[in-house]
Amino acid sequence: MPVKKALIIGAGIAGIATAIRLAVKGYQVNVFEANSYPGGKLSEFEQEGFRFDAGPSLFTMPQYVDELFRLAGKNPAEFSSYQKLDVVCRYFYEDGTRLNAYADPEKFAAEINQQTGEPEASVKKYLKNSSNIYSITSHVFLEQSLHRLKTYLNWGTVQSVFRFPQIDAFRSVHKANESFFKDERITQLYDRYATYNGSNPYSAPATLNVIPHLEQHYGAYFPEGGMYSIVTSLVKLAESLGVVFHYNSPVDEIILEKQTAKAIRIKDDVMLGDVIVSNMDVWFTYHRLLKDHPRLFPKKILKQERSSSALIFYWGINKQFAGLHLHNIFFSADYRAEFDHIWQQKAIYHDPTVYLNISSKYKPDDAPQSCENWFTMINVPANTGQNWDKLIVAARQHILTKLSRILGQDIGSLIISESILDPRSIESKTSSYQGSLYGTSSNNQFAAFLRHANKASQIKNLYFCGGSVHPGGGIPLCLLSAKIVSDWIA
Ligand SMILES: Cc1cc2nc3c(=O)[nH]c(=O)nc-3n(C[C@H](O)[C@H](O)[C@H](O)COP(=O)(O)OP(=O)(O)OC[C@H]3O[C@@H](n4cnc5c(N)ncnc54)[C@H](O)[C@@H]3O)c2cc1C
C-alpha cells in the first residue's frame, strides 16, 4: 500500500501533536506554518536581556505531552522535565487579604480558613463536586468527538448521560460558587476559573467548575526550559518521526474537487494530500482558505460569540520581589463590574484583575541579575474594532496604579524594557479571529455542542484540530483535539 500523505496547516501545539500522532500511524506528514517559528500562541521572545513566554504561562495536565513521547516509543524524561508547583498561585485582594493557593488540597483549605474564615469543609466539598463533574464529563466532552455516533453507542457515555443532572449545566459558575461559599473572596477565587477558557463566570454554565479539579488534583507545573520548551521538544520528536515542517509557508487555499479536499496551495505551489488537517482558527480556515465555497460554510457555528482576548505588558523590571511567586493574581474589587465591561460594553474596566507571571522565579536566566521578567496580563474583550490605542494607555495606567499601591513601590519607575501584545496583534500573529485566546466562548450551556467538530461536515478529507474546535482552547484540550482527530482519521 502506498504511504498516505497528511498535510497539516499550522504548527500550533495541536498541529504539532497531530503531526506526531499521524506519523506514528504511518502517515507521511508535512506541516505548513505561516510564521518563521512553530508554536503559534505558545511562543517566546527575547527583549533586552529578558526572555518571555509570549502566550500560555500555566501548564497543567503534562501527561498529555508525555503520552506523545510514549506513543513514539520514547521516554518523555529524556526530552523534557517539569517541576510540580507547591504554590500554584498567590492571590492579592484589595482589602489586604493575601492567600497562597497550595497544591496540596488540605493545606489550601487550611490556608483559606486561616485567611478568610471560610470553613475548610466548604473547600473540600467544592473540590469533591469539581472532581465529580470531571468524572462525568471528561470521557464524553473531552476525550471523544461529540459528532460521531460511536461516542453515543459507548457504555461509558451512557453511564455519564444518566449522571448529567450532576454536571450543574443550568446555573452559572458564579451562582454555583456562591452556593458553596459564604466568603465572597473565595467565590471570586473560584469564579476566576471560567476565564481559563475565556468565558464569563456570570453566564458560563457551572459545568466549568470542573476546571479547579484539573489544577488541584493533577497539579500545575513549570517546564524546566520555560513554556516554549514544550514546543521545541515536541517539534524535535516530530522530526525524529520524519515529519517535515515548512516555515514561512502561509497556506492560501484548500483545493476541493466535488466537495473533497484534495490539496493545498501556497502561492503557485500545489501539494496533494490524502488528508488535510487545519490547525488554523476554524473561522479563518473557511473565510480565507475556502472563501470560494461559502455554501459549504457552517454558518451558525461561525457566528458564535468568541472567547475573551488579553492585553499583555511584557515588562523587564529592575528589581526582585520576594513576596511574589511564579503566578500571581491581583483581584479587582468588583468582579461583576469587570466582567460587565468585558462582555456587555466590550471595554476595559478601570480596576481590572491583573495576572502577573514571573518565569525568572523558576528560571533565573530569564532576566538579568537582580531583575525579573513580568508578564502582566488582563482579560479584555475580543477585537471588534475598539479604539485599542486609547484603551491600552488607560489600562497601563490603571494596572501600574493598582500594582504600585498593593506592592508599595512605584512600579512604573522600575520598568526598563517593555513590549505589548493586544487583541489586534494576537489576531495578526496567530490568525486567531478577533484575537480571542480560546476560540469560541463557553458562555452558554450548549457551547460544547456548538463548537465546530474535528471534521468538516460538508467537505470530505478535511479535519480540524486546535483551540477553535472541539473540545476547546488551552494546551491540554488542544492536545486532546489532536488525539480525537488522529483517531478519527485512522
Ligand atoms: C496570551 C495567552 C495566554 C494564554 N494562557 C494560557 C495558559 O496559561 N494555559 C493554557 O493552557 N493555554 C493558554 N492560552 C491558550 C493557548 O495558548 C491556546 O489554546 C493554544 O496554544 C492554541 O493552540 P492551537 O493548536 O489551537 O494553535 P495556535 O497557537 O492558534 O496556532 C495556529 C497556528 O496556525 C498558523 N496559521 C494560521 N493560518 C495559517 C495559514 N494560512 N497557513 C499556515 N499556517 C497558518 C499560525 O501562524 C499559528 O502558528 C493562552 C493564549 C494566549 C494568547
The ligand as an SDF file (V2000), in Angstrom:
LIG
                    3D

 53 58  0  0  0  0  0  0  0  0999 V2000
   -1.7740   35.4250   25.9390 C   0  0  0  0  0  0  0  0  0  0  0  0
   -2.2570   33.9970   26.0180 C   0  0  0  0  0  0  0  0  0  0  0  0
   -2.2590   33.3540   27.2350 C   0  0  0  0  0  0  0  0  0  0  0  0
   -2.6850   32.0280   27.3150 C   0  0  0  0  0  0  0  0  0  0  0  0
   -2.5830   31.3740   28.5130 N   0  0  0  0  0  0  0  0  0  0  0  0
   -2.7620   30.0260   28.5390 C   0  0  0  0  0  0  0  0  0  0  0  0
   -2.3480   29.2730   29.6720 C   0  0  0  0  0  0  0  0  0  0  0  0
   -1.8100   29.8180   30.6450 O   0  0  0  0  0  0  0  0  0  0  0  0
   -2.5410   27.9240   29.6480 N   0  0  0  0  0  0  0  0  0  0  0  0
   -3.0880   27.2890   28.5640 C   0  0  0  0  0  0  0  0  0  0  0  0
   -3.2270   26.0570   28.5970 O   0  0  0  0  0  0  0  0  0  0  0  0
   -3.4660   27.9920   27.4760 N   0  0  0  0  0  0  0  0  0  0  0  0
   -3.3060   29.3280   27.4250 C   0  0  0  0  0  0  0  0  0  0  0  0
   -3.5890   30.0410   26.2920 N   0  0  0  0  0  0  0  0  0  0  0  0
   -4.2870   29.3590   25.1910 C   0  0  0  0  0  0  0  0  0  0  0  0
   -3.3370   28.5040   24.3620 C   0  0  0  0  0  0  0  0  0  0  0  0
   -2.2080   29.2460   24.0400 O   0  0  0  0  0  0  0  0  0  0  0  0
   -4.0270   28.0790   23.0890 C   0  0  0  0  0  0  0  0  0  0  0  0
   -5.2730   27.4690   23.3600 O   0  0  0  0  0  0  0  0  0  0  0  0
   -3.1860   27.1070   22.2760 C   0  0  0  0  0  0  0  0  0  0  0  0
   -1.8090   27.4120   22.3050 O   0  0  0  0  0  0  0  0  0  0  0  0
   -3.7170   27.1300   20.8650 C   0  0  0  0  0  0  0  0  0  0  0  0
   -3.0530   26.1800   20.0950 O   0  0  0  0  0  0  0  0  0  0  0  0
   -3.5750   25.7830   18.6680 P   0  0  0  0  0  0  0  0  0  0  0  0
   -3.0380   24.4260   18.3810 O   0  0  0  0  0  0  0  0  0  0  0  0
   -5.0260   25.9910   18.5520 O   0  0  0  0  0  0  0  0  0  0  0  0
   -2.8400   26.7360   17.6340 O   0  0  0  0  0  0  0  0  0  0  0  0
   -2.4370   28.2670   17.6110 P   0  0  0  0  0  0  0  0  0  0  0  0
   -1.4750   28.5400   18.6920 O   0  0  0  0  0  0  0  0  0  0  0  0
   -3.6250   29.1210   17.4710 O   0  0  0  0  0  0  0  0  0  0  0  0
   -1.6010   28.2740   16.2660 O   0  0  0  0  0  0  0  0  0  0  0  0
   -2.1580   28.1870   14.9940 C   0  0  0  0  0  0  0  0  0  0  0  0
   -1.0190   28.2370   14.0100 C   0  0  0  0  0  0  0  0  0  0  0  0
   -1.5370   28.2230   12.6970 O   0  0  0  0  0  0  0  0  0  0  0  0
   -0.7420   29.0960   11.9130 C   0  0  0  0  0  0  0  0  0  0  0  0
   -1.5210   29.5040   10.7460 N   0  0  0  0  0  0  0  0  0  0  0  0
   -2.6370   30.2590   10.7090 C   0  0  0  0  0  0  0  0  0  0  0  0
   -3.0540   30.4250    9.4440 N   0  0  0  0  0  0  0  0  0  0  0  0
   -2.1900   29.7470    8.6520 C   0  0  0  0  0  0  0  0  0  0  0  0
   -2.0870   29.5230    7.2620 C   0  0  0  0  0  0  0  0  0  0  0  0
   -2.9600   30.0410    6.3800 N   0  0  0  0  0  0  0  0  0  0  0  0
   -1.0650   28.7720    6.7930 N   0  0  0  0  0  0  0  0  0  0  0  0
   -0.1580   28.2240    7.6480 C   0  0  0  0  0  0  0  0  0  0  0  0
   -0.2010   28.4200    8.9820 N   0  0  0  0  0  0  0  0  0  0  0  0
   -1.2040   29.1540    9.4800 C   0  0  0  0  0  0  0  0  0  0  0  0
   -0.4730   30.2540   12.8370 C   0  0  0  0  0  0  0  0  0  0  0  0
    0.6270   31.0240   12.3880 O   0  0  0  0  0  0  0  0  0  0  0  0
   -0.1970   29.5200   14.1490 C   0  0  0  0  0  0  0  0  0  0  0  0
    1.1710   29.1820   14.2740 O   0  0  0  0  0  0  0  0  0  0  0  0
   -3.1770   31.3640   26.1680 C   0  0  0  0  0  0  0  0  0  0  0  0
   -3.1790   32.0410   24.9400 C   0  0  0  0  0  0  0  0  0  0  0  0
   -2.6930   33.3320   24.8560 C   0  0  0  0  0  0  0  0  0  0  0  0
   -2.6470   34.0200   23.5110 C   0  0  0  0  0  0  0  0  0  0  0  0
  1  2  1  0
  2  3  1  0
  2 52  2  0
  3  4  2  0
  4  5  1  0
  4 50  1  0
  5  6  2  0
  6  7  1  0
  6 13  1  0
  7  8  2  0
  7  9  1  0
  9 10  1  0
 10 11  2  0
 10 12  1  0
 12 13  2  0
 13 14  1  0
 14 15  1  0
 14 50  1  0
 15 16  1  0
 16 17  1  0
 16 18  1  0
 18 19  1  0
 18 20  1  0
 20 21  1  0
 20 22  1  0
 22 23  1  0
 23 24  1  0
 24 25  2  0
 24 26  1  0
 24 27  1  0
 27 28  1  0
 28 29  2  0
 28 30  1  0
 28 31  1  0
 31 32  1  0
 32 33  1  0
 33 34  1  0
 33 48  1  0
 34 35  1  0
 35 36  1  0
 35 46  1  0
 36 37  1  0
 36 45  1  0
 37 38  2  0
 38 39  1  0
 39 40  1  0
 39 45  2  0
 40 41  1  0
 40 42  2  0
 42 43  1  0
 43 44  2  0
 44 45  1  0
 46 47  1  0
 46 48  1  0
 48 49  1  0
 50 51  2  0
 51 52  1  0
 52 53  1  0
M  END
$$$$
